[in-house]
Structures are given as structure tokens and as C-alpha cells.
Amino acid sequence: MARPGSAEESLRLAEHYRALCDEELTALAQQKDKLGEQAQQALEMEIFSRKLTFPPSEQKAPPRPTPPETGEDENCCSEQMRDEDEPYAEDRELSEIRKVWSEADARRLQHVLDVAGLPFYIGRENATSVDDVTSKFEEGLPVKVMRIGLPWAYEAMWRNYFPQDEKPEPKYEDAGDVAIQCPRCRSTEVVFHELIDRGADPQAKYRWTCAFCGEEWEDDGVETKK
């Protein structure tokens, strides 16, 4: 049985809600306060991906704002109300996980994300299926998922996604500042730890850690065009 709070439990919940019909999701949404935090997040993701809306009669009236006390900033109070109304807005923001340069690779990635139970959006039009893409693949189309699903998307890609059509990497001597990428999952969310000087080694090494998959490695660092 999956442990509460684990990645396995999140994927199980995502697959469970994806299998429900719209009416069942609507009924759950009216009682989401009875669900745990992880289940609420998975439910919100599925509702958002289907673009479901609920009739006003089925929605609870939002709490009336409490009048600010003397000296309290009303703008601050309004901002707090917006945050309470959308507790998972930041989790639902779309983040790019990579670009695809051919329809074949896009379909490979779609299959990987479908198996992982992760809704995705591709191209400038944010299509939810490769069949709906109207942009040109040769220009490089961004593939995005909700921020809450980033760790599982990178893990699924590292294990099962093997693209065949990649944009040629720029040569260092022809490039400007080159961003460090994780050699394991290709994420650019990389943390610098230290500069290692081994004395006899004429070239010091940089030590990095990937913030998403935890990979650690050493290299010569970022080279800059002169």
C-alpha cells in the first residue's frame, strides 16, 4: 500500500480521479474539505486539466471579508482573501519540462506522460494532445506540466523517454553564456555547491546537484564566449 505523502500515492490518486466521470468529480469537489491535502491537490489537478466549471448553485458562497482593524492595510487584506480563494494556484502553474523537435518524439513523450498519469500541454496553443498541435515541430515546441507534477514528470522522462530528434547542441566557442544542465534529467534547475581545487590539477572543477532528480556531478563549469 502506498504511503500517504509519497510520489506513489500521488500517482495513484491522479489515476483514480482520471478514471472518474465529470459528474463524479463534481460531487467530490463539493466535499473536498473531507479529503486529505494530497487528495485535494490531485483532485484540483484533474478538474483543472478538464477545465470543469460548477454551477453557481453548487458552489459555496465565499466567506465575507472581515473589516480591517484600525491601521490595517485593506490592500493586504484583499491579497490575503485572494490567496485563500486559490490555495493551489501556484501548484497549477505550467512549467516547461523540455522542447520536442519532431512529431515522433512528441508522441513518445505523450505516451510516457500518459502512462505516468500526468496532464501535459504542448506548443504555444497549449494543446493537450499531439493530434491537436498546429505549431511547427521543427521550431521546437515546449512541453509543459503543472508545477506540482514536475518531480514525477522528470522521473518518468529519465526512465522511459528517449528522444531521437534533438536540436544540435551549440559549441561552446560559438555560444554565449551556456546554462548548466543536469546530465541525468536535463533540468536547468541546478544548484552550485563548491569549486574543487585539487592542487596538481590545472583545471579546477565545479560540483553541482540537480534540484529535481538529486543527481550530483562535477565539470568545468559554464564557459563564456569571449
PAZAPA-4460 file (N, C-alpha, C; in steps of 0.05 Angstrom, whole numbers, plus 32768, in hexadecimal, padded with zeros to 4 digits):
% residues 226
    n_x    n_y    n_z   ca_x   ca_y   ca_z    c_x    c_y    c_z   seq   type   mol
   8011   7FE8   8000   8000   8000   8000   8011   8019   8000     1      M     A
   800A   802D   7FEF   801B   8045   7FED   8019   8055   8007     2      A     A
   8030   8061   800F   8030   8071   8027   8024   808D   8021     3      R     A
   8014   8098   8034   8009   80B3   8030   8021   80C7   802D     4      P     A
   801E   80D9   801A   8033   80EC   8015   8048   80E4   8002     5      G     A
   8048   80CA   7FF9   805D   80C0   7FE7   8055   80C6   7FCA     6      S     A
   806A   80C5   7FB8   8065   80C9   7F9C   8053   80B3   7F91     7      A     A
   8056   809A   7F9B   8045   8084   7F92   8028   8089   7F99     8      E     A
   8022   8095   7FB1   8007   809B   7FB9   7FFB   80B1   7FA7     9      E     A
   800C   80C5   7FA0   8002   80DB   7F8F   7FFA   80D1   7F74    10      S     A
   800B   80BF   7F68   8004   80B3   7F4E   7FEB   80A2   7F50    11      L     A
   7FE8   8093   7F66   7FD1   8082   7F69   7FB7   8093   7F6A    12      R     A
   7FB9   80AA   7F79   7FA2   80BC   7F7A   7F9C   80C8   7F5F    13      L     A
   7FB1   80D0   7F51   7FAD   80DC   7F36   7F9F   80C9   7F23    14      A     A
   7FA8   80B0   7F24   7F9C   809B   7F12   7F7F   8096   7F1B    15      E     A
   7F7A   8096   7F35   7F5E   8092   7F3F   7F4B   80A7   7F35    16      H     A
   7F53   80C1   7F38   7F42   80D7   7F30   7F3F   80D9   7F12    17      Y     A
   7F54   80D1   7F03   7F52   80D2   7EE6   7F3D   80BE   7EDC    18      R     A
   7F39   80A8   7EEB   7F26   8093   7EE3   7F09   809B   7EE9    19      A     A
   7F04   80B0   7EF9   7EE9   80B8   7F00   7EDD   80C9   7EEA    20      L     A
   7EC3   80C8   7EE8   7EB5   80D9   7ED5   7EB2   80F5   7EE1    21      C     A
   7EA9   8108   7ED0   7EA7   8124   7ED9   7E93   8127   7EF0    22      D     A
   7E7D   8118   7EEF   7E69   811A   7F05   7E75   8111   7F20    23      E     A
   7E85   80FC   7F1F   7E91   80F2   7F37   7EA5   8106   7F42    24      E     A
   7EB5   8113   7F30   7EC8   8127   7F39   7EB9   813F   7F45    25      L     A
   7EA3   8147   7F39   7E93   815D   7F43   7E89   8157   7F5F    26      T     A
   7E7F   813F   7F63   7E76   8138   7F7E   7E8C   8138   7F93    27      A     A
   7EA4   812E   7F8B   7EBA   812F   7F9D   7EC3   814B   7FA4    28      L     A
   7EC2   815C   7F8F   7ECB   8178   7F94   7EBB   8186   7FA9    29      A     A
   7EA1   817F   7FAB   7E90   818C   7FBF   7E96   8182   7FDB    30      Q     A
   7EA6   816D   7FDD   7EAD   8162   7FF8   7ECB   8160   7FFB    31      Q     A
   7EDA   816F   7FEC   7EF7   816C   7FED   7F03   8172   8008    32      K     A
   7EF5   8182   8019   7EFF   8188   8033   7F02   816F   8044    33      D     A
   7EF4   8159   803D   7EF6   8140   804C   7F0E   812F   8042    34      K     A
   7F1C   8138   802D   7F32   8129   8022   7F4C   8133   802F    35      L     A
   7F61   8122   802E   7F7B   812B   8037   7F88   813E   8024    36      G     A
   7F9D   814B   802C   7FAA   8160   801C   7FB4   8154   8001    37      E     A
   7FC0   813C   8002   7FCA   8130   7FE9   7FB4   8129   7FD6    38      Q     A
   7F9E   811F   7FE1   7F87   8118   7FD0   7F7A   8131   7FC4    39      A     A
   7F79   8147   7FD4   7F6E   8160   7FCA   7F7F   816B   7FB3    40      Q     A
   7F99   8169   7FB5   7FAA   8172   7F9F   7FA6   8162   7F86    41      Q     A
   7FA5   8148   7F88   7FA0   8137   7F71   7F85   813C   7F64    42      A     A
   7F71   8141   7F75   7F56   8147   7F6B   7F57   8162   7F5C    43      L     A
   7F64   8176   7F68   7F66   8190   7F5B   7F74   818E   7F40    44      E     A
   7F89   817E   7F3E   7F97   817B   7F25   7F85   816F   7F0F    45      M     A
   7F76   815B   7F16   7F64   814E   7F02   7F4E   8160   7EFA    46      E     A
   7F42   816F   7F0D   7F2D   8182   7F06   7F38   8198   7EF4    47      I     A
   7F50   81A2   7EFA   7F5D   81B7   7EEA   7F63   81AD   7ECE    48      F     A
   7F6D   8194   7ECB   7F74   8189   7EB1   7F5C   8185   7E9F    49      S     A
   7F44   8180   7EAB   7F2C   817D   7E9C   7F1D   8197   7E97    50      R     A
   7F27   81AC   7EA4   7F1B   81C7   7EA2   7EFD   81C6   7EAB    51      K     A
   7EF8   81B7   7EC1   7EDD   81B5   7ECB   7ED5   81CE   7EDA    52      L     A
   7EBC   81D6   7ED8   7EB1   81EC   7EE8   7E98   81E2   7EF5    53      T     A
   7E91   81EE   7F0B   7E79   81E5   7F1A   7E64   81FB   7F1B    54      F     A
   7E4A   81F3   7F19   7E35   8207   7F1A   7E36   8217   7F34    55      P     A
   7E2E   8231   7F33   7E30   8241   7F4C   7E20   8235   7F63    56      P     A
   7E0A   8227   7F5D   7DFA   821C   7F72   7E08   8206   7F81    57      S     A
   7E1C   81F9   7F74   7E2B   81E4   7F81   7E44   81ED   7F90    58      E     A
   7E4A   8207   7F8D   7E62   8211   7F99   7E5B   821E   7FB4    59      Q     A
   7E6D   821A   7FC7   7E6A   8227   7FE1   7E70   8245   7FDF    60      K     A
   7E60   8255   7FEC   7E65   8272   7FEC   7E80   8277   7FF9    61      A     A
   7E90   8288   7FED   7EAA   828E   7FFA   7EA6   829D   8014    62      P     A
   7EB7   8299   8027   7EB4   82A7   8041   7EB6   82C5   803D    63      P     A
   7EA5   82D3   804C   7EA6   82F1   804B   7EBF   82FA   8059    64      R     A
   7ECD   830E   804C   7EE6   8318   8058   7EE0   8326   8073    65      P     A
   7EF2   8322   8085   7EF0   832F   809F   7EFA   834B   809D    66      T     A
   7EEB   835F   80A6   7EF4   837B   80A4   7F0F   837E   80B2    67      P     A
   7F21   838C   80A5   7F3C   8390   80B1   7F3A   83A0   80CA    68      P     A
   7F4B   8399   80DD   7F4D   83A9   80F6   7F5B   83C3   80F0    69      E     A
   7F5A   83D4   8103   7F66   83EF   8100   7F83   83EC   80F9    70      T     A
   7F8C   83F9   80E3   7FA8   83F9   80DC   7FAF   83E2   80C9    71      G     A
   7F9D   83CE   80C4   7FA3   83B7   80B3   7FA0   83BF   8096    72      E     A
   7FB2   83B7   8086   7FB2   83BD   8069   7F9C   83AD   805B    73      D     A
   7F88   83BA   804F   7F73   83AC   8041   7F7D   839C   8029    74      E     A
   7F92   83A6   801B   7F9D   8398   8004   7FA9   837E   800D    75      N     A
   7FB6   837E   8025   7FC2   8365   802F   7FAC   8351   8035    76      C     A
   7F95   835A   8040   7F7F   8349   8046   7F74   833D   802C    77      C     A
   7F71   834D   8017   7F67   8343   7FFD   7F79   832E   7FF1    78      S     A
   7F93   8333   7FF4   7FA7   831F   7FE9   7FA4   8305   7FF8    79      E     A
   7FA0   8306   8012   7F9D   82EE   8022   7F84   82DF   801A    80      Q     A
   7F6E   82ED   8014   7F56   82E0   800B   7F5A   82D1   7FF1    81      M     A
   7F6A   82DD   7FDE   7F6F   82D0   7FC4   7F7F   82B7   7FC9    82      R     A
   7F92   82B8   7FDB   7FA3   82A0   7FE0   7F92   828A   7FEC    83      D     A
   7F7E   8291   7FFE   7F6E   827C   800A   7F5B   8270   7FF5    84      E     A
   7F51   8280   7FE2   7F3F   8276   7FCE   7F4C   8263   7FBA    85      D     A
   7F66   8266   7FB6   7F75   8256   7FA3   7F8E   824A   7FB0    86      E     A
   7F89   8236   7FC2   7FA0   822C   7FD2   7FB4   821C   7FC1    87      P     A
   7FAB   8212   7FA9   7FBD   8201   7F99   7FC4   820F   7F7F    88      Y     A
   7FC1   8229   7F7D   7FC6   8237   7F64   7FE3   8234   7F5C    89      A     A
   7FF6   8235   7F6F   8012   8232   7F68   8018   8216   7F5E    90      E     A
   800C   8202   7F6B   8010   81E6   7F62   8006   81E1   7F46    91      D     A
   7FF2   81F1   7F3D   7FE6   81EC   7F23   7FF4   81FC   7F0D    92      R     A
   8007   820D   7F14   8016   821C   7EFF   8025   8208   7EED    93      E     A
   8026   820F   7ED3   8033   81FD   7EC0   8051   8203   7EBE    94      L     A
   8061   81EE   7EBE   807E   81F0   7EBC   8087   81DE   7EA5    95      S     A
   809A   81E9   7E96   80A5   81D9   7E7F   80B8   81C4   7E89    96      E     A
   80B4   81AB   7E7F   80C6   8196   7E86   80DB   8190   7E70    97      I     A
   80D5   8197   7E57   80E8   8195   7E41   80DB   819E   7E27    98      R     A
   80EA   819F   7E12   80E0   81A4   7DF7   80E2   818B   7DE6    99      K     A
   80CF   8188   7DD4   80D0   8172   7DC1   80D3   817D   7DA5   100      V     A
   80E2   816E   7D94   80E9   8178   7D7A   80DE   8167   7D63   101      W     A
   80CC   8155   7D6A   80BF   8145   7D55   80A5   8139   7D60   102      S     A
   8093   8133   7D4E   8079   8127   7D57   807E   810C   7D64   103      E     A
   8091   80FD   7D59   8097   80E2   7D64   80A0   80E4   7D81   104      A     A
   80B2   80F7   7D87   80BB   80FA   7DA3   80A5   8104   7DB4   105      D     A
   8094   8116   7DA9   807D   8120   7DB9   806A   8109   7DC1   106      A     A
   8066   80F7   7DAF   8054   80E0   7DB5   8061   80CD   7DC9   107      R     A
   807C   80CA   7DC8   808A   80BA   7DDC   8086   80C6   7DF8   108      R     A
   808A   80E1   7DF9   8087   80EE   7E13   806A   80EE   7E1D   109      L     A
   8057   80F1   7E0A   803B   80EF   7E12   8035   80D4   7E1F   110      Q     A
   803F   80BF   7E13   803A   80A4   7E1E   8046   80A1   7E3A   111      H     A
   805E   80AC   7E3E   806B   80AA   7E58   805B   80B9   7E6D   112      V     A
   8051   80D1   7E66   8042   80E1   7E7A   8026   80D5   7E7E   113      L     A
   801A   80CA   7E69   8000   80BD   7E6D   8002   80A5   7E80   114      D     A
   8017   8095   7E7C   801B   807D   7E8E   801F   8087   7EAB   115      V     A
   802D   809D   7EAE   8032   80A8   7EC9   801A   80B6   7ED5   116      A     A
   8005   80B9   7EC5   7FED   80C6   7ECF   7FF0   80E4   7ED2   117      G     A
   8001   80F1   7EC1   8007   810E   7EC4   7FFB   811D   7EAC   118      L     A
   7FE8   812F   7EB1   7FDE   8140   7E9B   7FF5   8152   7E91   119      P     A
   7FF6   8157   7E77   800B   8167   7E6B   7FFF   817A   7E57   120      F     A
   800F   818E   7E4F   8007   81A2   7E3C   801E   81A8   7E29   121      Y     A
   8019   81A7   7E0F   802F   81A9   7DFB   802A   81BF   7DE8   122      I     A
   803F   81CE   7DE1   803E   81E3   7DCD   8033   81FD   7DD8   123      G     A
   8034   8212   7DC8   802A   822C   7DD1   800D   822B   7DD6   124      R     A
   7FFF   8219   7DC8   7FE2   8216   7DCC   7FDA   8206   7DE5   125      E     A
   7FEE   81FB   7DF3   7FE8   81EB   7E0B   7FD5   81D4   7E04   126      N     A
   7FDB   81C6   7DEE   7FCB   81AE   7DE7   7FCF   8198   7DFC   127      A     A
   7FBA   8189   7E01   7FBC   8173   7E14   7FC0   8158   7E06   128      T     A
   7FC4   8159   7DEC   7FCA   8141   7DDC   7FDA   8148   7DC4   129      S     A
   7FEC   8137   7DBC   7FFD   813D   7DA4   7FEB   8140   7D8C   130      V     A
   7FD4   8132   7D8B   7FC2   8134   7D74   7FB7   8151   7D71   131      D     A
   7FB7   8160   7D86   7FAB   817B   7D85   7FC0   8191   7D81   132      D     A
   7FD9   818A   7D7D   7FEE   819D   7D79   7FEC   81AA   7D5E   133      V     A
   7FEF   81C5   7D5D   7FEF   81D3   7D43   800A   81E1   7D3E   134      T     A
   801B   81E2   7D53   8035   81EF   7D50   8048   81DD   7D40   135      S     A
   805F   81E8   7D38   8073   81D9   7D29   8087   81CC   7D3C   136      K     A
   8089   81B2   7D39   809B   81A3   7D4B   80B8   81AB   7D47   137      F     A
   80C0   81B2   7D2E   80DC   81B8   7D29   80E5   81D1   7D37   138      E     A
   80D3   81E1   7D41   80DA   81FA   7D50   80DE   81F3   7D6D   139      E     A
   80D8   81DB   7D75   80DB   81D3   7D92   80C3   81DB   7DA1   140      G     A
   80B3   81C8   7DA9   809A   81CE   7DB8   809D   81C7   7DD6   141      L     A
   8097   81DA   7DE7   8099   81D5   7E04   8083   81C2   7E0D   142      P     A
   808B   81B0   7E1F   8078   819E   7E2C   8077   81A6   7E4A   143      V     A
   805F   81AB   7E54   805D   81B4   7E70   804A   81A2   7E80   144      K     A
   804F   81A2   7E9A   803E   8194   7EAD   8039   81A8   7EC4   145      V     A
   8026   81A1   7ED5   8021   81B2   7EED   8039   81AF   7F00   146      M     A
   803F   81C4   7F0E   8057   81C5   7F1F   8057   81AE   7F33   147      R     A
   803F   81A7   7F3D   803E   8192   7F51   8047   8177   7F46   148      I     A
   8045   8173   7F2B   804C   815A   7F1F   8069   8159   7F15   149      G     A
   8078   816E   7F19   8094   816F   7F0E   80A5   8158   7F16   150      L     A
   80A7   8151   7F30   80B9   813B   7F38   80B3   8121   7F2A   151      P     A
   8099   811A   7F28   8091   8101   7F1C   8095   8102   7EFD   152      W     A
   8091   8119   7EF2   8096   811C   7ED5   80B3   8117   7ECE   153      A     A
   80C5   8123   7EDD   80E2   8120   7ED8   80EA   8103   7EDD   154      Y     A
   80DF   80F7   7EF2   80E6   80DB   7EF8   80DC   80C8   7EE2   155      E     A
   80C4   80CD   7ED8   80B9   80BC   7EC2   80C9   80BF   7EA9   156      A     A
   80D1   80D8   7EA3   80E1   80DD   7E8B   80FD   80D0   7E8D   157      M     A
   8109   80D2   7EA4   8124   80C6   7EA8   8123   80A8   7EA4   158      W     A
   810D   809B   7EAD   810B   807E   7EAB   8102   8074   7E90   159      R     A
   80F0   8083   7E83   80E2   8078   7E6B   80E2   8088   7E52   160      N     A
   80ED   80A1   7E52   80EC   80B2   7E3A   8107   80B3   7E2D   161      Y     A
   8108   80AB   7E15   8122   80AA   7E06   811E   80B8   7DEB   162      F     A
   8120   80D2   7DE9   811B   80E0   7DD0   8130   80DA   7DBB   163      P     A
   8127   80DB   7DA2   8139   80D5   7D8C   813F   80EE   7D7B   164      Q     A
   812F   8103   7D7E   8133   811C   7D6E   8138   8133   7D81   165      D     A
   8151   8139   7D85   8159   814F   7D97   8165   8166   7D88   166      E     A
   8161   817E   7D92   816E   8195   7D86   818C   8193   7D8C   167      K     A
   819D   8198   7D78   81BA   8196   7D7D   81C3   81A8   7D93   168      P     A
   81D3   819E   7DA5   81DD   81AE   7DBB   81F1   81C3   7DB0   169      E     A
   81F0   81DB   7DB9   8203   81F0   7DB0   821F   81E9   7DBA   170      P     A
   8233   81EF   7DAA   824E   81EC   7DB3   8255   8203   7DC6   171      K     A
   8265   81FD   7DDA   826C   8212   7DED   8279   822A   7DE1   172      Y     A
   828A   8225   7DCC   8298   823C   7DC1   8286   824E   7DB1   173      E     A
   826E   8244   7DA9   825B   8254   7D9A   8244   825F   7DAB   174      D     A
   8243   8257   7DC4   822C   825E   7DD5   8233   8275   7DE7   175      A     A
   821E   8280   7DF2   8221   8294   7E08   8222   8285   7E22   176      G     A
   8215   8290   7E36   8214   8281   7E50   8204   8267   7E4C   177      D     A
   820F   8251   7E54   8203   8237   7E50   81F9   822D   7E6B   178      V     A
   81DF   8228   7E6D   81D3   821F   7E86   81DB   8202   7E8C   179      A     A
   81E1   81FD   7EA6   81E8   81E2   7EAE   81CE   81D2   7EAF   180      I     A
   81CF   81B9   7EA4   81B8   81A7   7EA4   81C0   818D   7EB2   181      Q     A
   81AD   8182   7EC0   81B1   8168   7ECD   81B6   8153   7EB8   182      C     A
   81CC   8143   7EBA   81D1   812E   7EA6   81BE   8117   7EA8   183      P     A
   81AE   8116   7EBE   819B   8100   7EC1   8180   8107   7EB6   184      R     A
   8174   811D   7EBF   8158   8124   7EB6   8157   813C   7EA5   185      C     A
   816D   814A   7E9F   816F   8162   7E8E   8162   817A   7E9A   186      R     A
   815B   817A   7EB3   8150   8191   7EC0   8165   81A7   7EC3   187      S     A
   815D   81C0   7EC2   8170   81D6   7EC6   816E   81E1   7EE3   188      T     A
   815D   81D4   7EF3   815A   81DB   7F10   8172   81CE   7F1F   189      E     A
   8189   81DB   7F1C   81A2   81CF   7F26   81AD   81E0   7F3D   190      V     A
   81B7   81D3   7F52   81C2   81E2   7F69   81E0   81DE   7F6A   191      V     A
   81EF   81F5   7F6B   820C   81F4   7F6D   8214   81F0   7F8A   192      F     A
   8227   81DE   7F8F   822F   81D8   7FAA   824B   81E5   7FB1   193      H     A
   825F   81DE   7FA1   827A   81E8   7FA7   828C   81E5   7F8F   194      E     A
   82A2   81F4   7F91   82B7   81F2   7F7D   82CD   81E1   7F89   195      L     A
   82D4   81CB   7F7B   82E7   81B8   7F86   8303   81BC   7F7A   196      I     A
   8316   81C2   7F8A   8332   81C6   7F81   8342   81AF   7F8A   197      D     A
   834B   819F   7F77   835A   8186   7F7E   8378   818A   7F7D   198      R     A
   8381   81A3   7F7E   839E   81A8   7F80   83AC   81A3   7F65   199      G     A
   83B4   818A   7F61   83C3   8184   7F49   83B2   8186   7F2F   200      A     A
   8398   8184   7F32   8386   8186   7F1B   8385   81A3   7F12   201      D     A
   838D   81AA   7EF9   838E   81C6   7EF1   8372   81D1   7EED   202      P     A
   835D   81C1   7EEA   8342   81CA   7EE6   8331   81C3   7EFE   203      Q     A
   8328   81D8   7F0D   8317   81D3   7F24   82FC   81C9   7F1A   204      A     A
   82EE   81BA   7F2B   82D4   81AE   7F24   82BE   81BB   7F34   205      K     A
   82A6   81BC   7F28   828E   81C6   7F35   827D   81AE   7F3D   206      Y     A
   8272   81AF   7F55   8260   819A   7F5E   8244   81A4   7F5E   207      R     A
   8232   8194   7F52   8216   819C   7F4E   8203   8186   7F59   208      W     A
   81EA   818E   7F5F   81D5   817B   7F66   81BB   8184   7F58   209      T     A
   81AC   8171   7F4C   8193   8177   7F3F   817D   817A   7F54   210      C     A
   816E   8190   7F53   815A   8194   7F68   8142   8182   7F64   211      A     A
   813F   8175   7F4C   8128   8165   7F47   812D   8147   7F4B   212      F     A
   8142   813D   7F40   8146   8120   7F42   815C   8118   7F56   213      C     A
   816B   812C   7F60   817F   8127   7F74   819A   811E   7F6A   214      G     A
   819E   811D   7F4F   81B7   8115   7F43   81CE   8128   7F4C   215      E     A
   81E6   811D   7F52   81FD   812D   7F59   8213   8128   7F45   216      E     A
   8221   813C   7F3D   8237   8138   7F29   824B   8150   7F2B   217      W     A
   8261   814C   7F1D   8276   8161   7F1C   827C   8167   7EFE   218      E     A
   8282   8180   7EF8   828B   8187   7EDD   829B   81A1   7EDE   219      D     A
   82A1   81AB   7EC7   82B2   81C3   7EC5   82A2   81DD   7EC9   220      D     A
   8288   81DB   7ECC   8278   81F3   7ED0   826F   81FF   7EB6   221      G     A
   8263   8217   7EB8   8258   8225   7EA1   826E   8234   7E93   222      V     A
   826F   822F   7E78   8283   823E   7E68   8275   8255   7E5B   223      E     A
   8282   826B   7E59   8276   8284   7E4E   8285   828C   7E35   224      T     A
   8275   8294   7E21   8281   829E   7E08   8291   82B7   7E0D   225      K     A
   82A9   82B8   7E03   82BB   82CF   7E07   82B4   82E5   7DF3   226      K     A
***
